[in-house]
């Protein structure tokens, strides 16, 4: 079992370009015409770990590439009472949140994307069923690091929480990367300060993968006072993947495989998933056109199995998420265009060779001395 540290596509230089763009963008309060930056960068894990083990990605946000962890600076602001959040931004909801976080939620979002985490969606209301759909997104492990009596401690975030009902025990909290929303060109988590939520917020960046009411009379969690250090204690929130990776592998008409825009042989696909380090993974084999016969898809599966990937880890899909599909199709079209250009160049070369051969065989060539 291998933990996902996944497919962060592009090159290291492009990461720093993105980093500079984010820093320039940090002072703006709206998106303008920008959409939420997506992770579209490939990074060789070995190369990045060797060169840059820790990166100050944005103010109060650090990426630790050795453990693929996003570290967010925080401070304890509350130790008792009912909760709606675990962490919020300053001057927002400190009266119902244990931690206060000075970092912009947008920057946390971007950093999480760069370590391979896929956002889902916060809680949504389905008008047809008149029911709430719980938050979705990649599962997360949340830890809190702080110093106590001169020693560094690192504890699961849920240790600071307990059920509001007497006698109940808190089960494992299913943290998910909800990803907040954009409304009228604003990133809602930036506006509401909803960094880590434990009840239903439509702007939640990180949420619990369950539906829990935000009504004050029915809040399901309270602060676990005995486990929380004094108010004012500086600490760090550690955000990691919960151990499952979904790798989308495109398959074109020629049987060529892609991970994002990178062409991969079956052995390279295996190397890629092994690079995710620990935990489970699933390979989603995505045909890039509808006319690829099932036999070819099956053959691709056999090639992956032959490279050393367990058959049970491979799923053949008819489609993938839109942004992934578009990247794969773009890479496929680029490859076809290059192939077409090479064929045209080769054809011109062949035509020129035939012309030279035809000219050398003509009888009206200039006479030689021997002919005279």
Protein Blocks (a to p, Z undefined) as FASTA:
>chain_A
ZZdfbhieddfklmmmmmmmmmmmmmpcbekjaccdddfbdcdfklmmmmmmbacfbghi
acdfklopaddddddfbfgdcdfbfbdcehilmmlcfbdcfbdfklmmmmmmmnopacfb
dddddfklopacddedddddddddddeehiacdddfklmgccfbghiacdddddddekpa
aeehiafklmnopabacbdcfkbfbdcfbdcdfbfklccbdcdfklpccehiacdddddd
ehiacddddddfkopacehjbccdfklmmmmmmmnopacdddddddfbfklcfklmmmmm
mmmmmnopafklpccdfbdcfklmmmmmmmmmmmmmmmmmmmmmmmmmmmmmmmmmmmmm
pckbccdfklZZ
